[in-house]
């Protein structure tokens, strides 16, 4: 099992940047998969922080997830 706190801080940043670039520049299902991986990571972090968030923080995370999933579906089906 890999623990994020054992990794250097820059590894997560580079991974997110690479997935974002693949999602923006790539086409088809490869780009959609990269954006969906980002959405899953954001959902996991939102889940971990959910009890500590107020209403606006929760709403912001739900909206961000909806945008990422919508963008991924658009890339997957060729709409964006």
Legacy VTK file of the C-alpha trace (Angstrom):
# vtk DataFile Version 3.0
C-alpha trace
ASCII
DATASET POLYDATA
POINTS 80 float
0.000 0.000 0.000
1.270 3.461 -0.892
0.834 6.270 1.578
0.832 9.800 0.214
2.544 11.207 3.285
5.614 9.051 2.587
6.050 10.467 -0.906
7.878 13.719 -1.576
5.472 16.662 -1.820
6.231 17.307 -5.488
5.140 13.811 -6.634
1.428 14.472 -6.160
1.691 17.866 -7.855
3.489 16.380 -10.869
0.978 13.527 -11.112
-1.977 15.938 -11.082
-0.284 18.174 -13.655
0.466 15.242 -15.984
-3.110 13.940 -15.746
-4.465 17.428 -16.375
-2.263 17.897 -19.453
-3.286 14.487 -20.820
-6.922 15.356 -20.192
-6.661 18.731 -21.925
-4.407 17.811 -24.856
-5.405 14.192 -25.394
-8.431 12.995 -27.265
-11.057 10.336 -26.803
-11.139 7.893 -23.967
-7.498 8.405 -22.974
-8.209 12.031 -22.103
-11.485 11.070 -20.448
-9.747 8.454 -18.303
-7.116 10.969 -17.170
-9.783 13.480 -16.132
-11.795 10.759 -14.396
-8.718 9.751 -12.388
-8.454 13.384 -11.293
-12.149 13.360 -10.384
-11.717 10.203 -8.309
-8.753 11.733 -6.478
-10.742 14.910 -5.795
-13.703 12.841 -4.611
-11.460 10.898 -2.242
-9.958 14.051 -0.757
-13.437 15.580 -0.473
-14.639 12.450 1.328
-11.770 12.656 3.800
-12.465 16.347 4.545
-16.276 16.220 4.367
-16.986 16.342 8.156
-14.767 19.409 8.613
-16.305 21.404 5.743
-19.057 23.973 6.014
-21.891 24.225 3.511
-20.036 26.361 0.987
-16.991 24.077 1.055
-19.159 21.048 0.417
-20.984 22.801 -2.413
-17.716 23.862 -4.023
-16.405 20.297 -4.022
-19.635 18.906 -5.446
-19.614 21.519 -8.235
-15.934 20.840 -9.005
-16.619 17.101 -9.227
-19.616 17.675 -11.491
-17.532 19.872 -13.804
-14.704 17.328 -13.980
-17.042 14.407 -14.669
-18.934 16.438 -17.277
-15.675 17.407 -18.977
-14.520 13.780 -18.938
-17.780 12.608 -20.487
-17.502 15.308 -23.121
-13.953 14.230 -23.974
-14.962 10.575 -24.031
-17.876 11.068 -26.371
-16.039 13.585 -28.550
-18.074 16.619 -27.590
-15.269 18.794 -26.232
LINES 1 81
80 0 1 2 3 4 5 6 7 8 9 10 11 12 13 14 15 16 17 18 19 20 21 22 23 24 25 26 27 28 29 30 31 32 33 34 35 36 37 38 39 40 41 42 43 44 45 46 47 48 49 50 51 52 53 54 55 56 57 58 59 60 61 62 63 64 65 66 67 68 69 70 71 72 73 74 75 76 77 78 79
